[in-house]
Structure formats: structure tokens, C-alpha cells
């Protein structure tokens, strides 16, 4: 059974189960979701930050999923759960609640134009679509969402007119549904914030050496001790939630690798950005991800650190994080975040529960009127 909403783990991430408890739950179920192995690839890099990869040989999308974390246990869980999430999106268990029905017929609280659609999309309010039931995480009201927004496409499918952008944006898992929903919403907010940064806009840098906490500071020290440069940028967007971008570069792997993180607790947001940047770098080194971009075409050889910012930088003490800060309970955090999303986007987060077990939750969340620039599909830039 899934645990209640009280958080019990806070080291770089907030969870309602301790890592060893989560792993004890998911390890016996890996074969059910096609995961044949979880490998520790940390040692392929000199940074020493834990990164794992989970392998699903018969996957319909990505056969390899990466995971990162402050500890090996967290990275192992991260990789396994990302792979399990993709399995659910490839094999959506939810029935179609409306078949070949237009949005206009359903009287939705949002417009089709407000959800993420692909380039040159021909989908309109009168296009017949299949729908899956979701619910507003704030009000609890049932709201249908188009089938393509909760699923990933099969490897071979018949031609159809341009429509929705198939992606894993908003696909997430957790020890219970609220935890999974939060992870999904944070991801959507993060990508909306990044997508709205104007070209050429000034970046607000934070001095990595000004961190003095017991989570991010040791992580930064470890990366720097290995000879790499770290930069931290604030990318707080319209939702009023802390969002950071981090980049890592070194002479021995001269590619500026990026990561992003968003969370109401700014230390968690920054930890996610830093570990994702390291994961991005190690993914390029391992070369095992199916959709890996051509990172070696982006090599920047120089005698200087090319990610060091010009001009003054803020200290961590100078940074005033938006939002109310961390909540001790995921249900309360989800309620606040749902209300905030409704205030800004006009519609609450719409959550489709894809779970196939009562041990953990997998969800796909859609937030109308949010942006997703596909440039951020890859973090090895």
C-alpha cells in the first residue's frame, strides 16, 4: 500500500518513503515492466556523483533511462522509476472515456490550442479525438484530456495529420499519487520557465562558492575537486517557484553540460539542477541513450573555463527565493501548487493516473497554456 503524505526524507529530495523502502518495493517489480538491469555508471566519470542507468531491451521508446541523486540509492531508484514511467506511457492502462469526440462537444474548461501541440498542428476544437479521464488536482473535478497527451507513440503507426507533440513532459512517478503529481507539475513549470527566457536576456548567476548547506555545498565541492567548473543560474518563472540551471565543464570533457531543477525548496531545486548536469555529462560519456544528441560536435577546447560568467554574481544569501518554501506534507504542497497553477494558467493541473499497482503511483499531468521548447528535451547542451 502507498504511504500517507507526510515527508520522511529530505536529503536533496523530498519523499514519503526512505530510499531503502522504495527500492524494496520496486525491485521485485522490475521484471514486470521489462527492466532487466540497473547499472552503476558513476565510475565512467571523474566527478564521483552517483549516476545509474536502467535498461528495458523491449522498450517501444527509450531502452535506456538515466537516474541521478545525492546517493547511489537515490540514483538507482531514479533510473528504475524513469524506465517504469516510460513503460506506463507506452502501455497506457486507462480506457478511452470518449471516442472520436471533439473538444467542442465535451465543453472542456480549457481550449485545445492551450495544450502542447506539435509544429504545424491541424488539431482544432472540432477535431474528433479519443480522450482519457483526468482530474483537476485542485478541485478534484473530472476533466478529459486527449489520448496523445498521456501516451507515447508506438514505434510504427499509420500516417495521421500533424497533431500533438508526443513527449514525456509531465510523466512522473512517486511513492504515492501526490508525490508523483508534484514531480510532474514541477517538471512542467521548469520547462515553461525555461521556454519563456527571451533570447539574449541577461542571466542571473549565483556564486557556487557561497553555498553553505549540507546538500548542495558538498556536491559543488566534489565537482570542483575533480577539476570541473560549475555555474548556477536562476530561471525563476511566472509561477513563483524556484528554478535553477546548472552547467558543468572541464578540460577532460570539454562539453558544457546542463541541468535544470525546480522545487519550492530552493536547495532541492538546485540539487536537482546540479545532479542533472552531472547526469547529462555522464550520459554523453557512456553514449548509451537512444536519443543522445551529437554532444561531441559541441566540444569546446580552450585553456579557459568556457562556462564561467562575465560580470558580478549574486551570493546565495542575496537570492530571495519565491514561493512559501517547503511543506512537510506532499498533499498540502500539491494543494498550494495546484492553486498557484490555476491562478497563473487559468486551469488547474490535469492528472491522469496511469498506475498499475497499489505500491507506487505513475501519472501524466497536463497544464494548459504552458510552453515546452523541445530544445530542452536534451540536457547535454
N, C-alpha and C positions, 0 to 999 in steps of 0.2 A: 504493500500500500504506500501511497505517496505521503510524505510528511506534511505537517502544517506549515504555516507561513513564517514562523519565527526563524530568523537567521542564526546560524550557529558557527559559521566560518567566515572570516573577514580578511585573510591574508592575500591581498591582490585581487580578490573576487569575493562576492557575497553569495553564500549558498545556504540552503536549508538542510543540507546533509554535509557531513565531513567527507573529504575526498575518499578515504578508505571505505566509507559506507557506500558512496556512489559506485565505486569500482566493484564492490562486492555484489551490487545489484545488476550492473550491466555486463560484467564479464561472462556470466553463464548464458547471456542472450546474444552475444556477438554473432554466433553462427546463424541464428535465426535471420539476421539482417545481412548475411553474406560477408561479414568481416572475417577474414581468415588469419590476419596477424596485425599486431601493432608493434611497430619498430621504433627503437630509440635512435635517432639520427643526430643527437646533440654533439657527439664527438667528431662529426664531419667539419665542424667549425671550431674556431679558437675561442669563441666568446663564452662558451660554457653555460648558456641559458637554455633550459630544457625545451626541446622540440621533439615531437613524435610524429609518426605517420601511420595511418590506418589504411589497410588495403582491402578492397572488395573487387576481386577479379571479374565478377559478372555484372558489375555496375552498368547501368544504362547511361550514366552521365560521367562523373569522375571516379576512376578506380582508386585513386589515392587522395586521402584527405589529411591535412596537416593539423597539428594541435600544439599549443604553446601554453606556458604557465610559469609561475614562480618556482614550482617544484616539478619533479618528474611525474609525480602522481597526478597533478593538475594537467600537465601536458598530455599524459596518456588518456585521461578522461576526455579532454578537449578533442583530440584526434578521433577517438572512437565515437563520440557523440556527433561530431560533424558528419562522419560517414553514415551513421544511423539516421541522421536528419535527411540526408540525400536519398537514402532508401525509401523513406516515407513519402518524399515528394515524387519519386519515381513510381511508387505503388500506392497512390492515394487511396485510403480505405473508405473515404467518405462517399456516400451515394450522391448522385445528382438529384438536387431538390426541385429544379425546374429545367426542363429540356427544351431546347430550341425556342427560347423565350427572349424577348427584347427587354432591355432595361426600362424602356418606356412603359411596358406592361406591368412591371413589378413595382413601380412607384418608389424607387430607391431614395435614401436620404443623401445620395451623392450622385455625381454625373460621371459617366464613363470616361469623359475627357479628363477627369481628375485623377484617374488611376494610371499607373505606369503603362504606357503603350510603346510599341516598337516604332522605329523610324518608318514614316510613310504609312502609318496605321490607317486602315479603312473602317475601323470599328466605330459605330455611331450608336445613338440611343435606340435605334430601330433594328440593329443587327441581331439576328437570332443567336443566342448563346446558351451553353449549358452552365448551370450555376450550382455552387456548393454553399451550404448554410454556414455562416459565421455568426459571431455575436459581437456587439459593441462592448469592449472591456470596461467602459464606464457605466453605461446604462443597463447592460445585460440584454438589450433588445436583439432579437434575431435579425440578421441582415445578410441577404445572399451576396456572394462575390463570384465573379466569373471563374470557371474551372481553370483556365490557364494561369490564374494568379496564385493558385495553391499547388500547382504541379510542375514537374519538369518534363520536357517533351521526350517522347520515345526516340530511339536512335534513327529510326526510319519512319516517316509519316507522310501521308499524301499531301500534295500541294494545297494550300489554302491561301486566301488573300492575306496580305500583311495585317497583323493584328497586335496582340500583346507581346511585350518583351518577356520572354521566359527567363526567370532568374531565381536565385536562392535568396534574394534580398528579403528579409523578414522571416526567413525559415530558421527556426531555433528550437532548442530542447532545454529541458531543465528537470530538476528533481520533483517539481510539481508544475501545474499549469501557470500559476502566477509567475514563477521564476522563469519559465520558458517564454512567457509573454513579454516580460521585461527585457529579456535578452533580444528578442525580435524587435521590439519598439526602439530600443537603444540603437540597434543597427540601422534602422530606417532613419532615425533622427540624425545619426552620424553621417550617412550618405547624403541626406538632404542638406545638412550644413556644409559639407564639402562641395556639393554640386552648386551651391549658391555663392561660393567665393568668386568675386569678379576677377577676370583675367588682369593680371598686373597689380592687383590690390596689395597693399603692404601687409606683411606678416608680423605678428607679434610674438617674438621669441622669448623664451624663458631660459635663464641660465641653468643648465643641468646641475652645476655645482652648488646651487643654492638649495637643493632638496636636502632635508634632514630627517625624513621619516624613516620608518623601519621596513618599508616595502620597496619604494621606488629608488631611494638613495643607494642601497646596496646593489640594486640591479644596474644602475648607471655606473657605479664604481667598478663592477665586474666587467662591463663592456669596455670602459675606458682602460682598465688594467690590461686588457687584451690588445690594446693599441688602436682601438676604433674611436671615431668621433661620433658624438650624439648631439642632435639638435631637437629641440622641443618647441612646438608652435601651438598657440591657442587658436582654435577654429570654432569657438562658441557660436552657435547659430540662433535662429529666431525662436527656438523652443525654450531657451533659457536653461540648457543642460550643459555642463562642462564637456568640451570636446577637444581632444588634442591630436596633433600629428607629430610623429617622431620619425627621424631619419638616422640611419646608421651607415657609416662609410669607413673604409680602412684601405691602407695601401695594398694589403694582401688580397683583398677582394674589392676592387675599386668601382663598385656599383652603389649608387645612393639608393638604399632600400628603405621603403617607407612602411609605416603602420599607423593605424588610427584607433582611437578609443573614446567611448562616450559612456558616462555614468553620472548619476547625481553625486556620488562620492568622487571628488576630483582625483584622489590618489588611485582609485580603481580605474578611472578613465585613463590616467597617464600610464598605469601599469599595463593596461591592455594595448595602448599605443606602442610602448617600448617592446613588449614581448612579440607583438605582431610584426614590428620592424625586423626583429631578430629572426622570426619565423620566415618572413619574406626572403631574407638573405639566405637562410639555410635551405629554403625550397629551391632557390637558384643553384646553390652548390650541389644539392642532391640530384637535381634535374629530373625528379620522378613524377611531377604533377602533369596530368594530361594536357591542361590548357596553359602551361607555363609560357609566358611571353619570352621574347628573344633578349633575355637580360644581358647576355654577353655582347650584344650590339650596343649596350649602354655603358660600357666600361669607360671610366674617366681616369686616365693615367695622369698623375700630377705629383709634384713634390709637396703640394699643399693639400690640406683638407678642403674638399670642394663643397661640403655641406655647411661649413662654418658661416654664420650670417654676418653681414656687414652692419655696422652701427650698434647702438646700445641695445641691451637686453634687459628684460624685467627679471627680478628675482621671484622666487616662489612666494615670498611674503608680499610682494607687490600685486600678485594676481588675486583678484577678487572673484571667486567662482560664483556663477549664477545659480539660482535654484535654492531649495531649502536644505540641501545636504542629504546625507544618508538617512535611510529609515531602518529601524530594527526589524521590520516585518515586510515581506515581499508583497503581501496583499495591500497594505497601506501605501507602499511605494507605487504599486500598479494603479491604485485609485488616484493618487496625485498626478501621476504621469498621464493617465487617460484623460483627466480633466484638463490638463495643460494642452494636450494634443487637440482636444475638442475646441478649446479657446482659440488656438492659433490656426488650425487647419479647417475648422468648421465641422468636422466629423470625428468621432472617437475612433481609436484603433479597432479594426475589424479582425477578429481572431477566429481562424478555422482550426479546430482541434484535430490533428491527424494521428493521435496516439493509438497504439495497438497493444498496449499493456497498461496495467494499473500500477506499475512500478516507477515509471517516469513519464514525462509529457513531451510531445513533439507538436509544434504549432506552426502555422504560417499566418503572418499578420500582414494586412494591407492598410495603409493610411492614405486616403485620397488627398490629392493636392500636395504631395511631397515629390521631390525630384530625386532622380537616380542617374547620375552621369556614369555611363559604363566604363569610363576611364578608370574608375575606382574598383572595377572587378579584380584588377591585378594590383598587388601592393609592392611589386618589385621595381617600381619606377624610381 
